[in-house]
C-alpha cells in the first residue's frame, strides 16, 4: 500500500456539537485544542471533581506508548487501534515505527471529528488507514475493507483498546465485544487494554462523591462512563496470557524511569495490561 487509506463515510451534520464527546474531552485533558466549548465545559467539571484526571490521561498515554513498543519488539507488525481518539503525535504508527519501520496500523474511532483529522495526522503515510466505526460492532470492524486491506489475519495482530471499554455499559456486554474481536485474531496476537476505575489504590481513600459527579457529567455526554474494578477488568483478557507485570495501574507497567509514589498511584485512575493470545 503506497498511501494511507480512510473509510470516513459521514456527513457534516453527524458532528454533534450539542453534547460533549469523550474523545474531545480526553483531548482537552491532554492539553489539545481539537475540542468545542461544550467539551471544555464538561471537562472542567470533571477536573474540578477529580483533579487527577489530567495526570491520569498523560499516564495512560505513556503506558500505551510503552505497550506498543513492547508488542512490536515481540514481533507484531500490524496493529488495530480502536478508539484512537483525537490524533496527538506521536501516534501509534509513529511509536511502532521507532522499533520497526514496516508496521501497518488501522485506526478506528466513532467520532467524525477524529475522521476529519485522519488524513492529515493518521493516514498521511503508507501502511496506515482509518475507519469510522463503533467498538460496539466488532464484527463490522474486522470485516471492514480498510482493515482487511491493511491487516493479514493469518499473522499475529496487535489489538489496542485504550480507554474505550469504560464507555461500554454492562448491558452492552463489553466482555463479549472483546471476545468477538479476539476470535478474529490468530494465536500470538497481543491485546493492549486500559480501563478507568473508581477503585482506590492500596492505601487510598475512595471518594464516592467525586466519582458520582464525574459519572453525572458523562451521562450528559455522547457516552456514559462505567468505572470498573480490577476484578471486573481482568476477564476482558480471557484467552490471553497477561505479560509481566500483569494488570495494574498504568504507571507500574514497565516504567521507563522511577517508580511512582503511593500518592501518585492513588491519583491514577487507569488500569492497564498487555496479553498474548494463547
FIDO-630623 format. One line per 5 residues: number of its first residue (from 0); their letters; for each residue x negated, y negated, z of N, C-alpha, C, O. Coordinates in steps of 0.02 Angstrom, whole numbers, plus 50000, padded with zeros to 5 digits. Each point is the difference from the previous one (the first is absolute). Example, Ala and Ser with C-alpha at 12.3 -4.5 7.8 and 13.67 -1.06 7.14 Angstrom:
0> as> 49340,50284,50390,50045,49941,50000,49955,49940,50000,49948,50001,50033 | 50070,49946,49931,49958,49941,50003,50039,49945,50037,49975,49945,50008
This chain:
0> xxxxx> 49958,50060,50000,50042,49940,50000,49956,49938,50000,49958,49991,50045 | 50051,49966,49905,49956,49943,49994,50023,49941,50043,49958,49961,50023 | 50105,50033,49987,50026,49943,50038,50049,50025,50053,50028,50054,49995 | 49981,49904,50056,50049,50017,50050,50070,49997,49970,50011,49967,49949 | 50035,50070,50082,50068,50002,49974,50049,49985,50055,49985,50010,50059
5> xxxxx> 50074,49966,49923,50051,49984,50049,50068,50025,49977,50013,50006,49940 | 50029,50008,50108,50070,50018,49987,50040,49957,50048,50021,50022,50053 | 49991,49915,49927,50030,49952,50046,50076,50005,50000,50030,50006,50053 | 50001,49990,49889,50070,50014,49994,50045,49961,50047,50044,50030,50031 | 49948,49904,49974,50043,49961,50043,50014,49933,49967,49963,49979,49955
10> xxxxx> 50090,49989,50067,50017,49934,49976,49989,49949,50055,49995,50018,50059 | 50002,49919,49923,49984,49947,50048,50051,49998,50057,49983,49983,50056 | 50080,50034,49929,50051,49995,50053,49994,50056,50051,50037,50000,50050 | 49918,50047,49939,49989,50052,50050,49954,49977,50056,49995,50034,50052 | 49972,49910,49940,49957,49973,50052,50043,49963,50050,50023,49944,49988
15> xxxxx> 49988,50088,50069,50045,49973,50051,49960,49956,50048,49958,50024,50038 | 50055,49911,49958,49966,49954,50045,50047,49977,50057,49983,49954,50037 | 50075,50079,49969,50047,49981,50053,49985,50037,50065,50020,49978,50053 | 49944,50078,49942,49982,50040,50058,49924,50010,50002,49969,50005,49947 | 50002,49998,50113,49929,50015,50003,49986,50071,49976,50040,50046,50010
20> xxxxx> 49902,49963,49960,49980,50066,49975,49938,50022,50038,49953,49961,50007 | 50045,50101,50017,49943,50024,50039,49932,49991,49966,49951,49982,50032 | 50046,50029,49902,49936,49993,49965,49976,49928,50001,49940,49986,50008 | 50107,49968,49984,49980,49929,50000,49985,49976,50071,49957,49957,50009 | 50078,50070,50041,49984,49985,50069,49930,50026,50018,49961,49966,50034
25> xxxxx> 50023,50094,49943,49934,50029,50013,49946,49957,49967,49946,49990,50029 | 50068,49985,49912,49953,49955,49967,49988,49938,50043,49943,49977,50006 | 50110,49997,50025,49993,49942,50044,49959,50018,50062,49958,49961,50021 | 50054,50098,50008,49960,50021,50058,49926,50002,49984,49958,49986,50042 | 50026,50032,49895,49930,50005,49979,49971,49933,49979,49941,49995,49982
30> xxxxx> 50100,49952,50020,49976,49935,49980,50009,49984,49927,49971,49953,49974 | 50070,50088,49991,50012,49989,49928,50050,49945,49987,50031,49973,50046 | 49977,50011,49891,50044,49945,49980,50055,50022,49952,50039,49959,49976 | 49965,50106,50011,50051,50025,49954,50063,50019,50039,50018,50059,50004 | 50015,49891,50024,50060,50010,50040,50043,49938,49996,49979,49948,49976
35> xxxxx> 50083,50060,50048,50048,49944,49998,50013,49974,50070,49980,50030,50050 | 50054,49914,49953,50016,49970,50064,50039,50048,50045,49988,50003,50060 | 50058,50035,49911,50039,50048,50039,49954,50054,50030,50013,50023,50055 | 49935,49996,49908,49953,50050,50026,49957,49970,50056,49988,50033,50051 | 49990,49906,49940,49957,49968,50050,50038,49988,50065,49973,50008,50055
40> xxxxx> 50090,49972,49939,50041,49988,50060,50009,50065,50039,49992,50001,50061 | 50025,50052,49904,50010,50065,50033,49934,50025,50031,49999,50026,50055 | 49947,49965,49907,49935,50024,50024,49979,49963,50063,49970,50029,50045 | 50045,49907,49959,49982,49961,50059,50039,50023,50061,49974,49999,50056 | 50088,50022,49934,50039,50028,50055,49966,50063,50026,49996,50011,50061
45> xxxxx> 49979,50030,49893,49966,50062,50019,49936,49983,50038,49985,50031,50052 | 49977,49921,49922,49937,49981,50033,50013,49973,50070,49962,50014,50046 | 50091,49947,49962,50017,49973,50066,50017,50055,50049,49980,49998,50058 | 50057,50052,49918,50020,50055,50045,49944,50050,50010,49995,50032,50052 | 49962,49976,49898,49950,50053,49999,49936,49971,49969,49986,50016,49942
50> xxxxx> 49976,49942,50093,49941,49966,49971,49949,50048,49970,49962,49981,49956 | 50036,50081,50068,49951,50048,49976,50013,50024,49929,49961,50039,49973 | 50095,49939,49996,50016,50024,49934,49947,49978,49949,49985,50037,49953 | 49987,49904,50056,49950,49976,49951,49935,50041,50004,49979,50026,49949 | 49990,49980,50110,49940,50043,50002,50015,50073,49983,49957,50035,49974
55> xxxxx> 50104,49987,50040,50018,50069,49983,50004,50009,49924,49978,50051,49974 | 50048,49899,49991,50003,50004,49927,49930,50003,49971,49988,50038,49953 | 49967,49923,50074,49930,50003,49976,49968,50067,50016,49964,50028,49958 | 50049,49998,50102,49973,50065,50019,50027,50055,49956,49964,50047,49982 | 50100,49948,50000,50030,50049,49955,49967,49999,49932,49984,50052,49972
60> xxxxx> 50005,49888,50003,49967,49993,49934,49929,50026,50002,49978,50033,49953 | 49986,49953,50101,49931,50025,50006,49999,50076,50001,49957,50032,49969 | 50091,49998,50068,50005,50073,50001,50010,50028,49930,49967,50047,49980 | 50079,49922,49982,50014,50025,49933,49938,49999,49956,49988,50045,49960 | 49972,49903,50048,49938,49997,49962,49953,50056,50019,49971,50033,49957
65> xxxxx> 50021,49979,50108,49956,50055,50023,50026,50068,49976,49962,50043,49980 | 50105,49965,50023,50030,50063,49980,49991,50012,49925,49986,50057,49980 | 50023,49892,49980,49990,50007,49927,49928,50020,49985,49989,50044,49959 | 49964,49924,50074,49929,50019,49989,49989,50073,50019,49963,50036,49967 | 50069,49985,50088,49990,50068,50024,50028,50051,49951,49966,50050,49985
70> xxxxx> 50094,49939,49988,50029,50050,49955,49964,50001,49933,49994,50053,49970 | 49983,49889,50007,49963,49999,49937,49931,50034,50010,49976,50035,49956 | 49994,49953,50102,49937,50034,50015,50009,50075,50004,49953,50038,49989 | 50109,49984,50027,50015,50072,50004,50015,50030,49931,50012,50060,49995 | 49987,49898,49953,50009,50026,49932,50064,49979,49965,50008,50016,49942
75> xxxxx> 50036,49948,50092,50062,49977,49968,49984,49948,49947,49962,49953,50013 | 50068,50054,49928,49988,49954,49945,50064,49970,49972,49999,49968,49948 | 50057,50044,50086,50064,49971,49978,50043,49989,50062,50004,50042,50044 | 50029,49900,49957,50037,49978,50059,50068,49973,49980,50007,49964,49950 | 50044,50054,50089,50066,49968,49996,50010,49960,50063,50001,50028,50055
80> xxxxx> 50005,49907,49938,50006,49954,50057,50071,49974,50002,50018,49955,49961 | 50023,50073,50084,50071,49983,50004,50012,49949,50055,49977,50008,50057 | 50059,49938,49925,50010,49946,50047,49939,49956,50005,49981,49978,50054 | 49988,50010,49889,49936,49965,49999,50004,49929,50026,49951,49973,50025 | 50108,49995,49968,50008,49932,50026,49969,49947,49954,49975,50016,49947
85> xxxxx> 50028,49922,50076,49971,49945,49961,49926,50013,49991,49964,50012,50049 | 50011,49986,49889,49929,50014,49989,49954,49951,50036,50009,49939,49996 | 49943,50088,50040,49950,49961,50036,49932,50034,49991,49990,50055,50024 | 49966,49911,49942,49934,50030,49987,49959,50006,50064,50002,49955,50042 | 49960,50101,49966,49995,50056,49953,50059,50047,50004,50020,50022,50054
90> xxxxx> 50009,49993,49888,50055,50046,49995,49974,50072,49997,49939,50011,49997 | 50107,50037,50003,49979,50070,50005,49951,50020,49946,49950,50033,50014 | 50063,49948,49923,49955,50021,49947,49931,49968,50007,49950,50030,49982 | 50048,49909,50046,49935,49967,50009,49959,50035,50055,49940,50009,49993 | 50094,50009,50061,49966,50036,50055,49977,50068,49976,49943,50021,50012
95> xxxxx> 50102,50015,49953,49983,50068,49977,49941,49999,49952,49957,50044,50003 | 50041,49906,49954,49947,49999,49949,49933,49977,50027,49950,50002,49965 | 50049,49975,50097,49935,49989,50032,49964,50067,50011,49939,50003,50003 | 50101,50050,50003,49973,50068,50011,49994,50037,49934,49949,50031,49987 | 50103,49966,49971,50000,50035,49936,50036,49957,49948,50060,49988,50006
100> xxxxx> 49905,49987,49943,50028,49953,49952,50057,50028,49957,50036,49961,49968 | 49973,50105,50031,50049,50030,49955,50067,50015,50033,50041,50034,49970 | 49970,49942,50091,50063,50015,50035,50059,49966,49964,49997,49942,49981 | 50057,50097,50012,50062,49974,49970,50051,49987,50056,50006,50040,50046 | 50031,49905,49949,50047,49982,50053,50067,49980,49970,50004,49957,49956
105> xxxxx> 50049,50075,50068,50068,49981,49984,50031,49965,50060,50007,50031,50053 | 50010,49906,49940,50030,49961,50054,50077,50003,49994,50027,49999,49945 | 50006,50006,50112,50073,50003,50001,50026,49953,50055,49975,50000,50056 | 50075,49960,49927,50033,49958,50050,50070,49984,49976,50014,50002,49940 | 50031,49983,50108,50069,49985,49981,50015,49926,49998,50058,49980,49990
110> xxxxx> 49891,49978,50019,50011,49927,50001,49981,49970,49932,49942,50005,49980 | 50106,49965,49984,49983,49969,49935,49946,49947,50005,49964,49988,49951 | 50028,49980,50107,49947,49951,50008,49932,50035,49991,49954,49971,49970 | 50039,50089,50057,49938,50037,49991,49989,50014,49926,49944,49994,49975 | 50110,50024,49991,49995,50014,49928,49976,49939,49961,49962,50008,49952
115> xxxxx> 50059,49933,50068,49979,49940,49963,49925,49988,50006,49970,49969,49956 | 50000,50056,50097,49928,49992,50009,49959,50059,49975,49939,49997,49997 | 50096,50056,49983,49964,50062,49983,49952,49991,49941,49943,50023,50003 | 50080,49943,49945,49957,49992,49942,49937,49961,50014,49947,50015,49974 | 50059,49934,50069,49942,49958,50014,49952,50030,50050,49939,49990,49996
120> xxxxx> 50088,50048,50052,49957,50021,50056,49992,50076,50009,49953,50022,50032 | 50093,50017,49939,49997,50072,50011,49985,50039,49936,49964,50050,50002 | 50062,49928,49942,49993,50039,49938,49959,49963,49948,50008,50011,49940 | 49947,49945,50083,49959,49962,49953,49937,50037,49980,49958,49972,49965 | 50034,50090,50058,49944,50041,49980,50026,50068,49977,50058,50017,50011
125> xxxxx> 49899,50020,49957,50019,50066,49975,50017,50047,50057,49977,49992,50056 | 50063,50059,49928,50016,50054,50047,50036,49977,50063,49992,50029,50053 | 50049,49918,49939,50045,49979,50054,50069,49990,49969,50007,49986,49941 | 50045,50023,50100,50068,49990,49977,50045,49978,50056,49983,50009,50059 | 50074,49963,49924,50049,49979,50051,50069,50024,49981,50020,49997,49942
130> xxxxx> 50017,50028,50108,50068,50023,49992,50045,49965,50051,49984,50001,50060 | 50070,49970,49917,50049,49971,50046,50049,50055,50019,50043,50019,49961 | 49950,50007,50100,50040,50057,50022,50003,50000,50076,49962,49964,50033 | 50083,50076,49994,50011,50004,50072,49979,50068,50027,50015,50051,49970 | 49950,49948,50087,49977,50063,50030,50059,50046,50017,49991,50060,50007
135> xxxxx> 50068,49911,50001,50060,50041,50015,50019,50045,49941,50042,50045,50008 | 49928,49945,49934,50011,50042,49942,49934,50031,49978,49973,49984,49947 | 50000,50061,50095,49932,50027,49988,49994,50039,49934,49948,49996,49968 | 50103,50041,50013,49996,50038,49938,49994,49954,49940,49964,50014,49953 | 50072,49930,50050,49996,49952,49944,49930,49971,49994,49976,49987,49945
140> xxxxx> 49991,50002,50112,49931,49975,49999,49954,50051,49967,49960,49983,49956 | 50044,50080,50065,49957,50052,49972,50011,50010,49926,49954,50018,49963 | 50108,49971,50014,50017,50013,49930,49992,49938,49956,50009,50005,49939 | 49974,49938,50091,49996,49938,49961,49946,50006,49946,49946,50027,50013 | 50068,49949,49926,49951,50005,49945,49932,49968,50015,49948,50025,49980
145> xxxxx> 50053,49918,50055,49937,49967,50017,49959,50043,50047,49940,50008,49991 | 50094,50020,50059,49965,50045,50047,49974,50061,49963,49943,50021,50011 | 50098,50008,49944,49980,50059,49964,49942,49986,49952,49959,50044,49987 | 50038,49895,49987,49945,49982,49955,49934,49995,50038,49947,50016,49973 | 50057,49960,50089,49939,49989,50039,49978,50061,50041,49940,50011,50009
150> xxxxx> 50108,50027,50016,49986,50052,50050,50005,50070,49969,50051,50016,49969 | 49898,50023,50040,49999,50071,49980,50018,50041,50061,49959,50006,50046 | 50102,50021,49956,50024,50035,50059,49972,50072,50006,50019,50037,50044 | 49936,49980,49911,49962,50062,50008,49937,49990,50040,49966,50048,50018 | 50018,49889,49997,49940,49982,50038,50021,49964,50065,50053,49969,50001
155> xxxxx> 49907,50036,50052,50018,49968,50064,50014,49925,49992,49967,49966,49960 | 50081,50011,50078,50023,49931,49998,49995,49969,50069,50011,50034,50050 | 49972,49903,49953,50004,49962,50062,50067,49964,50002,50014,49958,49957 | 50027,50057,50093,50065,49967,50009,49996,49952,50058,49985,50021,50056 | 50029,49916,49931,49997,49949,50053,50071,49977,50016,50038,49979,49956
160> xxxxx> 49980,50026,50108,50063,49973,50026,49981,49954,50058,50006,50018,50058 | 49972,49923,49924,49975,49953,50050,50055,49952,50023,50025,49960,49961 | 49993,50045,50103,50049,49954,50030,50065,49997,49960,50027,49947,49987 | 49997,50112,49993,50062,50001,49961,50055,50042,50032,50059,49983,49995 | 49922,50073,50039,50052,50045,50025,50039,49971,50059,50055,50023,50014
165> xxxxx> 49918,49926,50020,50039,49971,50054,50057,49956,49974,50039,49972,50039 | 49965,50021,49895,50058,49966,49970,50051,50050,49974,50048,49982,49966 | 49942,50082,50050,50047,50053,49982,50036,50022,50064,49968,50019,50048 | 50098,49977,49951,50039,50018,50058,49999,50076,50010,49987,50038,49954 | 50027,49982,50108,50003,50072,50015,50050,50036,49955,49986,50055,49977
170> xxxxx> 50071,49914,50011,50051,50033,49959,49980,50005,49927,50030,50038,49962 | 49918,49925,50018,49973,50006,49932,49947,50055,49995,49973,50013,49946 | 50012,50018,50110,49956,50059,50004,49930,49987,49972,49983,50027,49947 | 49978,49933,50087,49932,49986,49974,49957,50062,49993,49958,50003,49955 | 50051,50047,50089,49960,50061,49995,50015,50036,49934,49954,50027,49969
175> xxxxx> 50108,49973,50010,50018,50033,49937,49971,49962,49941,49981,50030,49949 | 50015,49904,50056,49970,49959,49947,49927,50019,49991,49976,50011,49945 | 49987,49992,50112,49929,50019,49996,49993,50071,49974,49955,50014,49960 | 50088,50031,50062,49997,50069,49978,50010,50006,49925,49966,50039,49967 | 50081,49923,50005,50012,50001,49928,49939,49976,49962,49981,50029,49949
180> xxxxx> 49989,49917,50076,49939,49975,49968,49945,50052,50004,49964,50012,49952 | 50029,50019,50107,49946,50049,50010,50009,50061,49956,49951,50030,49978 | 50112,49990,50010,50013,50059,49959,49971,49993,49930,49982,50049,49968 | 50015,49889,50008,49974,49987,49933,49925,49997,49995,49973,49991,49946 | 49993,50015,50111,49927,49993,50001,49966,50067,50011,50026,50042,50038
185> xxxxx> 49918,49971,49929,49965,50063,50009,49961,50002,50065,49989,49948,50032 | 49990,50112,49988,49958,50007,50058,49936,49959,49991,49975,49993,49944 | 50000,49980,50111,49942,49957,49997,50017,49926,49995,49957,49957,50006 | 50108,50029,49981,50022,49930,49999,49997,49971,50071,50000,50037,50049 | 49997,49897,49956,49994,49967,50064,50058,49951,50011,50019,49964,49954
190> xxxxx> 50007,50035,50106,50052,49953,50020,49970,49949,50048,49973,50017,50053 | 50033,49919,49929,49978,49944,50043,50064,49965,50022,50039,49976,49959 | 49972,50021,50107,50064,49975,50025,49990,49957,50061,49962,50017,50045 | 50071,49926,49956,50003,49959,50061,50073,49984,50015,50043,49997,49956 | 49971,49992,50109,50069,49991,50022,50001,49956,50062,49959,50010,50046
195> xxxxx> 50086,49942,49956,50006,49955,50058,50033,50037,50058,50042,50044,49990 | 49940,49936,50071,50026,50031,50060,50017,49947,50053,49971,49946,50001 | 50076,50072,50041,50013,49959,50059,49972,50032,50062,50008,49975,50056 | 49958,50082,49934,49972,50039,50055,49936,49967,50026,49956,49984,49960 | 50038,50005,50105,49939,49970,50026,49942,50047,49997,50007,50061,50005
200> xxxxx> 49933,49911,49985,49940,50040,50005,49990,50019,50073,50029,49969,50045 | 49929,50081,49967,49988,50022,50069,49981,49940,50044,49953,49963,49985 | 50084,50029,50068,49986,49944,50045,50036,49937,49982,49999,49951,50038 | 50036,50049,49905,50035,49940,49979,50069,49995,50031,50025,50048,50030 | 50006,49895,49962,50067,49989,50026,50047,49991,49941,49987,49959,49956
205> xxxxx> 50067,50078,50042,50048,49996,49946,50046,49940,50010,50035,49996,50050 | 49965,49958,49903,50042,49941,50003,50062,50012,49957,50001,49984,49941 | 50050,50044,50090,50060,50018,49964,50036,49938,49973,50029,50002,49946 | 49970,49943,50091,50034,49940,49978,49969,49974,49935,50036,49981,49954 | 49897,50017,50044,49966,49977,49939,50015,50046,49942,50011,49977,49944
210> xxxxx> 49990,50089,50068,50015,50047,49947,50071,49988,49973,50010,50001,49939 | 50037,49988,50106,50069,49988,49979,50004,49937,49957,50036,49999,49950 | 49928,49949,50069,49999,49938,49960,49973,50012,49930,50028,49974,49951 | 49919,50065,50045,49970,50015,49934,50048,50040,49958,50009,49986,49941 | 50022,50065,50088,50047,50042,49963,50060,49958,49976,50026,50013,49946
215> xxxxx> 49993,49938,50093,50056,49957,49981,49983,49959,49938,50042,49991,49956 | 49896,49985,50040,49978,49962,49942,50004,50043,49937,50026,49977,49949 | 49950,50084,50055,49999,50043,49941,50070,50024,49980,50011,50018,49943 | 50036,49983,50105,50068,50018,49982,50030,49950,49952,50045,50017,49961 | 49931,49921,50041,50024,49948,49956,49958,49994,49936,50012,49957,49959
220> xxxxx> 49937,50087,50035,49958,50001,49940,50027,50052,49951,50053,50029,50011 | 49910,49981,49934,50023,50048,49950,49988,50072,50021,50025,50046,49968 | 49938,49964,50086,49990,50068,50027,49993,49995,50076,49963,49958,50025 | 50073,50085,50010,49996,50001,50073,49937,50037,50022,49968,50035,49960 | 50015,49958,50104,49939,50028,50028,50016,50058,50048,50041,49992,50045
225> xxxxx> 49927,50064,49944,50008,50058,50044,49932,50017,50030,49961,50037,49971 | 50026,49936,50088,49937,50015,50034,50003,50071,50027,50051,50022,50025 | 49892,50014,49969,49999,50070,50022,49938,50013,50043,49949,49967,49993 | 50057,50083,50050,49945,50021,50043,49951,50043,49960,50014,50021,49944 | 49929,49993,50087,49952,50045,49968,50030,50069,49987,49990,50030,49948
230> xxxxx> 50049,49994,50101,50032,50066,49992,50050,50000,49943,50011,50053,49970 | 50018,49890,50014,50048,49996,49945,49965,49992,49932,50027,50019,49948 | 49913,49952,50053,49962,49990,49938,49964,50063,49979,49994,50014,49940 | 49982,50024,50108,49959,50059,49986,50033,50048,49950,49965,50026,49957 | 50100,49988,50047,50031,50048,49953,49996,49979,49927,50009,50042,49956
235> xxxxx> 49979,49894,50031,49994,49978,49930,49940,50033,49966,49997,50002,49939 | 49956,50024,50101,49941,50033,49972,50010,50075,49993,49952,50037,49992 | 50110,49987,50010,50013,50071,49991,49971,50024,49934,50013,49970,49948 | 49949,50084,50054,49968,50026,49940,49932,49971,49986,49966,50020,49953 | 50014,49932,50090,49934,49969,49994,49960,50013,50063,50027,50000,50055
240> xxxxx> 49910,50011,49936,49954,50008,50057,49969,49932,50015,49964,49972,49958 | 50049,50001,50101,49974,49934,50018,49924,50001,50003,49970,50043,50031 | 50000,49909,49935,49928,49992,50005,49982,49968,50066,50040,49963,50029 | 49900,50050,49994,49976,49968,50061,49995,49925,49990,49979,49978,49946 | 50040,49982,50104,50017,50019,50069,50075,50008,50013,50021,49995,50058
245> xxxxx> 50019,50018,49891,50071,50014,50009,50045,49939,49990,49981,49953,49966 | 50078,50051,50063,50050,49946,49996,49994,49957,50063,50012,50024,50055 | 49970,49913,49936,49988,49957,50058,50005,49927,49979,50010,49985,49941 | 49983,49970,50107,50003,49929,49983,49947,49984,49947,49943,50024,50004 | 50077,49936,49947,49958,49993,49940,49928,49976,50014,49955,50021,49964
250> xxxxx> 50031,49935,50086,49931,49980,50010,49954,50058,50022,49939,49995,49993 | 50091,50059,50033,49960,50056,50025,49982,50050,49945,49959,50045,50012 | 50070,49948,49929,49987,50047,49946,49936,49981,49963,49998,49954,49960 | 49948,50082,50056,49935,49991,49968,49980,49927,49995,49989,49975,49944 | 50008,49990,50112,49985,49928,49998,49931,49986,49971,49953,50039,50008
255> xxxxx> 50042,49905,49957,49936,49979,49970,49952,49972,50052,49939,50008,49995 | 50090,49958,50055,49959,49967,50051,50015,50027,50069,50008,50060,50010 | 49995,49894,50037,50010,50019,50070,50071,50027,50010,50045,49984,49962 | 49962,50057,50089,50066,50024,50018,50041,49944,50032,49972,49960,50037 | 50092,50037,49949,50042,49948,50029,50010,50011,50075,49997,50056,50024
260> xxxxx> 50015,49890,50012,50015,50005,50071,50071,50025,50011,50040,50000,49953 | 49976,50020,50107,50068,50021,50015,50050,49944,49988,50056,50011,49977 | 49923,49928,50039,50044,49942,49989,50015,49992,49925,50057,49986,49982 | 49892,50022,49976,50011,49995,49928,50045,50056,49974,50042,49989,49957 | 49949,50070,50070,50042,50057,49979,50072,49990,50022,50046,50019,49964
265> xxxxx> 49964,49951,50094,50067,49987,50024,50036,49950,49955,50062,49997,49999 | 49900,49964,49962,50029,49950,49956,50004,50025,49928,50019,49963,49955 | 49964,50101,50034,50003,50028,49933,50063,50042,49993,50010,50047,50039 | 50031,49937,49913,50066,50031,49997,50004,50056,49947,50054,50026,49987 | 49889,49992,49983,50001,50051,49947,49964,50063,50020,49944,49998,50027
270> xxxxx> 50088,50059,49959,49965,50064,49999,49977,50014,49928,50032,49977,49953 | 49913,50059,50040,49976,50018,49934,49965,50066,50000,49972,50021,50051 | 50029,50013,49893,49965,50063,49993,49992,50018,49927,50031,49971,49956 | 49926,50078,50032,49987,50026,49933,50004,50077,50005,49968,50030,50042 | 50071,50000,49914,50006,50072,49999,49982,50029,49932,50008,49967,49949
275> xxx> 49968,50095,50051,49983,50036,49939,50049,50058,49991,50010,50040,50045 | 50021,49963,49896,50051,50052,49987,49967,50069,49997,49950,50010,49965 | 50079,50036,50072,49972,50068,50004,50041,50048,49958,49984,50060,49997
